[in-house]
């Protein structure tokens, strides 16, 4: 069956998820830092969203970057970038279509003069939009002489003691400088200042994790929209058992994501768990959805620079069924319990690997076999911050050993598994994932929407 379009963007699931961001929470996160009203002259939705994203990022930089540099113990941050090889952190200071970033070699420099002076924000480079002056009031261009003499003079005049650069073994968003750009930088600033180069990793963790009230509003809206799309996708609006294929559901999600003017984060992954089939059947096989199937989806969107990441499940009723088999229902209820434990244990200061161990141990005491693998999110689907994963140095490195921080955006991601008597004691796994934020007091995580408290049901004729 071809997936059917809904005639309006009003989301069916908003009845279920009629949540709003707590005014107290927003106030506590970012008291007194309200944004100016949107400019009325931005006369298309696309431009309005882009300029709103610009405003939110500018406000965050102006309020929180200098304190983050203080906490990280650096007085200068240099982001080196070039055409076709853009440093990932530059998305925090503008966005494509406005800022340019097309220079041959560019240096984006933040300098803290100390003694309470304001942060200096300078751009040394070419091919820059004048709009970049909002982020970098000082723009220094160059010609045939190249960037090197300007960079050398700029650094020498300020004599920074600790210079952060985007170099990291395991944190991708803190590893944007290329081998050649690093060599160019070291040659330009000389051996004395090169000896003062340090990784920007701690600075990036500190800066990204401090979420503003404006960011929370965007993330909450994105989370609600994601939930709404997936709730409709796993309903009889889209699915007719015995006719609908997984790629029909995929197509519906794709169409809604585009019709709602959302940006790409990652493509939906849809899986069937079926009695008698040990492993899931994914959408590459494109099977027909049948009564008795357990459907799973993993999907997230991007809205004004912020992303979501959710996993939901639904059961396809047989014609004679009014509810799922008791074994599946019990297993899903176990997942609800684990989600609650997870939110309780995700406290500021706790180390990622330790949080994973605590949650799994508490679940085991409840007789639940759980596996926890959550992560921060926000500007990237796997964000700059702690991850509740096991300590695998080559893969997770410093992510696993990072502490949870207040106001971080999180993917509460885990699974439970157990034998289902009605499926001949087949071992069934139920993956779950919900968007959340760490409360401003650091006491726990709060779900931005939901969480899913019961199996969604799809009826058969």
N, C-alpha and C positions, 0 to 999 in steps of 0.2 A: 504494500500500500504506500502510495506517495504521502509524505508528511504534509499535514494540513496547516495552512497559515491561519493564525488568529487575526481577527480584523482590527485589533487595537493593541497598544502596548501596555494596557492595564493588566497587571500580572495576577493571575488566578491565585497564586500562592501568597500574595500579600495579605489575604484573609488570615492565613496561618501565621505569617511572620510580621504581624502588625507591631513592629518594634520601632522605637526611636532611640537615638543616642541620648543617654542621660545628661541633662543639662549640668548636673553637679559634676559628672565625670569630665565633661568637656572643660568646665571652668577650672577644675583641679589640674587638668593636664596643661592648660595654657592660659592662665588667668591674665586678662588685660591685653592679650595680643590679637584682638579682633582685626579682621581684614577690612579694607575699604570696600564699599559696595561695588558690584560689577559695573564696568563702564558700559553705558547703553549703546555706544557706537559699534560694538562688536556685533554685527548684524547677521551672522550665520551661526548655527549651532556649533559647527566645527571650530570656528574662530573663538567663540565664547568659551568653549572647553579649553582650547589651547591657552588663551589668555588667563583663564582661571588657574590652570596648572602653573603658569608662569608666576602669577601672584602668590600662590601657596608656597612655591619653592623659594621665591625671593624673600618672603616673610621668614621662612625657616632659617635661611642663611643669615639674614640680618640679626635675628634674635639668638640663634643657637650655635652658630659656627665658632665664634670666638670663645665662648665657655667650653665647648668641646675641645678646642685646641689647648686651653688651660688644663683641662682634666687629662689630656693625653701627653702633656709636657712638651709640646712643640711650639715654636714661635714662628715657623714658616711652613707652608704646604705648597709644593710645586707639582702641578699636574701637567705633564708633557703629553702632547697629542699631535696628530697629523691627519691629513686627508686620507680617507679610506681605512684608517686604523684608529678610531676614536676611543679614547679612554672611557670605560663604562661609568666612571664617577661624574663625567661632565653632564650626564642627564640630570643630575641634581641641581645644576646651575643654568637652567634653560631647557630648551628642547629643540628637536629638529624642526626646520621650517621657519624658525625665528632667529636662532643664534648663529647660524653659519657653520663654524668648526671646519672650514674647508682650507685652512692655512697650510702652507708647505711644512712648516714646523711652528708650533705655538706653545707658549708657556702661560699657564693660568696660575697666578700666584696670590696666596693669602699670607699677609704678614701682620703679626701682632707686635706693635712697637713697645708694649708694656706701659707701666705707669698710668693705666686707665685710659690710654688713648684708643681711639676707634680702630677697628681692623682695616688694614689697607687691602684693597682688592684690585689687582692689576692684571691686564692681559697684554702679553707681548706676542704679536703675531700678525698675520695677514688675513684678508678675505673675511672680515668680521662685520656682521650687521651692527648698525648703531644701537640697536636695541640691547646689545650686550652691555652697554654702559649702565643699565640698571643693576646688573650683577657685578660688573667690573668698571667702576667709574673712570679708572685710568686705563686707556688703551694706547699702547706704543707700537706703531707699525715699523716695518723695516723694508728695505729695498735690496739692492745687489750686495750690500755689505752683510746681509744675513742676520740671523737672530743672535749669533754668538756674542758680539760686542755689547749688545744691549743687555743680554742676560748677565754677562760678566759684570758690567757696571751696576746693574740693578742689585745684584746680590752683595757686591762689595760695599755699596753705600749703606746697606742695612745690617750687615754683619750678623746674620742669624746664627743662633747657637745649636739648634736642633731643627733639621730640615726634613720634613716628612715627604716621602715620594711613594707612589703607588706600586710597591713591590712586596709580594707575599707568596709564600710557598703553596698554601692551600686555600686562601681566600681570594676567589677569582676577581671580585669587584674591587679588591685592593691591589691588583696585580696588572694594572693597565700599561705600565711603562715597558716598552720593548727594549731588546738588547741594544739596538742601535741608538734609540733615543736616550737611554741611560749613558751610553758612551759619549754621545754628543753633550749631554748635560755635564758630565764629569769633566770633559775637556773644556767646556765653556767656563765653569766656575772654579776650576783648579783643584789641586790636591787638598788644600786646607779645608775648603768648604765641602768637598766630596767626602772627607772624613766625618763630617757631621750629618750625613744622610742617614735617616732611619726609616723604617717601614711606617706607612700611614695607616696600617691595619687597625690599631687601637683607636686612632682618631676617627676612622670611618665607622667603626662599631659605635663609638660614642655619639657621633653626629646622626647617623641613620636612626638609632634606637629612640631618640628623643622626638616623639611624635607630637605634632601640634594639633590643636582643636580642629583646624581646617582639614588636616590630613585625615583625622578620625571621621569627619563627616563624609569625605569622599570614599574612604575605605568601607564605611558602613553602607553607603548607597551601593557601591559595587558589590558588596556581599549580599545585600537584599536582591539585587538584580540577578546575580548568579543563582541564588536559591530559587527565585521565581522561574527562571528558564528551565532549570533542572526538574522542578516540581511538575511543570507542565509536560516536559519531555517524558517523564515517567508517569503518565496518566492516560486515560482513555481518549483524551483529546488527540494524542499522537499515536498511541499503540492500540492496534486491534490484534489480539492474540491469534496466531495461525496465519496472519497476513503480513504484518509489519516485520521488516528486517532491521538489523541493528544499524545499517547505514541510513535507513529512513529516520531513525532517531537522531543519528549524527547530523543528518541534513537539517532537521528541525532546529537543533542547537546552533548549528552554523548560521542558519538564516536569521534566527532571533538575535544572535550576537551581532550580526551585521546590521539588521534592521534597527537595533537599539543604539547604533553608532558607538558600540564598544570596540576597544582596540584588542589586538591579538596578545594573548598571554601564552596559552598552549592549547593545542587542539584537544577536543574531547576524546577520552578513551572509554569505550563501553564494552562491558563483559557480561556474559551469561554464565551463571553457576547452575548446573543442571543435574538432576538425579541420574546416577549412573555414569557421569563424566567426572573424572577425578580433578582435572584442571579446568580453569575457566575457558570459555570460547569467546575470543575477542572479535572486534568489528572487522578485522581483516578477513575473517572467514565469512562474515556477513550472513549469519544464520537467521532463520525466521524465529521470532519470539513465540514460544509455546506456553500453554497453561502449565503451571508448576515451576516455571523458571524463576530464578532469583537474578534480578538485573542490578548491575553496578555501573556507576559512572564516575569519572574523575575529570574535572573541568574547572577552569578559572578564567576570568576576564581581566582586562586592564582598563582602568578609567582614570583619566587625567594623571597618568604616571604611577598609579597604585594598582596592585594586583590582588586577586583572590585565588583560593585553591580549596575546592570542596569535593568530597566524595559522598554519594548517597546511594541508597539501595531501595529496591522495590520488589514486591512479590506479585507474580501473575497468578491470579486465582483460577482454579479449575471451575467449570460452569456450576458444579454442585457445591463449591466451597464458599463460605462466608468470611473465612479468616484463614491466615496461614497455618501450616502444620505447627503443632505445639512446640516441636523441637526447634524449628527455625525461629519461631516467636521468642522462645526462651533464649536462644543464642543472640538474637538482636537485643533483647533486654539486657543481656550481659554487656553488650557494647555501650548501652546507655550508662550503665554503672561505671564502666571504665572511663567514659568521657567526663563524667562528674569528678572522678578521682583525679584525672589529668588536670582539669581546671583548678582543683584545689591545690595541687602540688606544684603548679607552675608559678612559683613565687620568686620575686626579685632576690638576687643574690645566690640562688641555687645554681649549681653547675649542671650543664645539660646532661652529661652521662649519669649523674647521680639522680636527677629527676626521673630518667628512664627506669633506673633500677627500683626506685621507690614505688613508682606507679605499678610496675609489673609485680613487685612483691605484694603490694596491697591487693591487687587483682587476684593473685594466687590464693591469698587468705580467704577470698570470696568464692574460691573454686573456679576461677576464670583463667583461661589460658590466653594471655594478652601479649601483643608485641607492639612496642612503642617506637616511633621513628619520626617525631614531629620536628618542626623547624620554624624559625622566624620567617616572615614574609613581608611584603610591602612594595618596595620598588622593584624587587625581583621575586620570583616565585619561591626560590630558596634564598632567604634573605641574609643580610650582613648581621649576624648575631649567633646566639646559642642554638644548638640543635640537641634534641633529646634522642641521641643515638648512642650506640656503643662506641668505645674508644678505638677507632680504626685510623691510625695516624696518617696513612697515605691517602685515604679518601676524605675523611672529615677533619683531620688535623685540628686546628685551633677552634673550629666550630664546636666540637664536642666538649671542649674544656672551657668554653665561655660561660659566664654567669648570665642568667636571665636578668633583663633590665626592665624597669618600670616603663610603661606606655608603649612597649614593643608590640608590633602586630605579629600574630602567630598563626600557624597552621597546626591545630591539634589533630595530629594524624596518628592512627594506630589501627590495629585489627584484633579481632578475637576469633578463635576457632574452637570447634568442638564437634562431636558426633551427633548426627541428627537421626533419631530412631526411625522416623517416617521415611527416611532416605536409606534404609538398610544400614544404619549406623555409619553412613558415609561421613568422612571428615570434611566439614564445610568451614570456609573462612569468610568472615564479613569485614571488609575494609571500611573504615570511617575517616572522615576528615571535615573539620569545621574551622571557620575563620574566627579569630579571637583577638583580644587586646589585653595586655597586662594592666591591671588596675593602677591608678596613679600612686596609691599607697603601697604597691608591690605585693599585696596580700594574696592575690590569686589572679587567674585569667577570667575574663568575661566574654562569653560568646557574642559575636556581633549580630548574628541572626540564628534562629533555632535555639539549641541544636535539634536535629531530627530525633524525636522521642518515640516514634513508632514506625514500623515498616509501612512504606507507602504501598497502596494496593491498586492493582490494575485488574479490572474485571473481564471475564470472558463471556461471550454470548451464551 
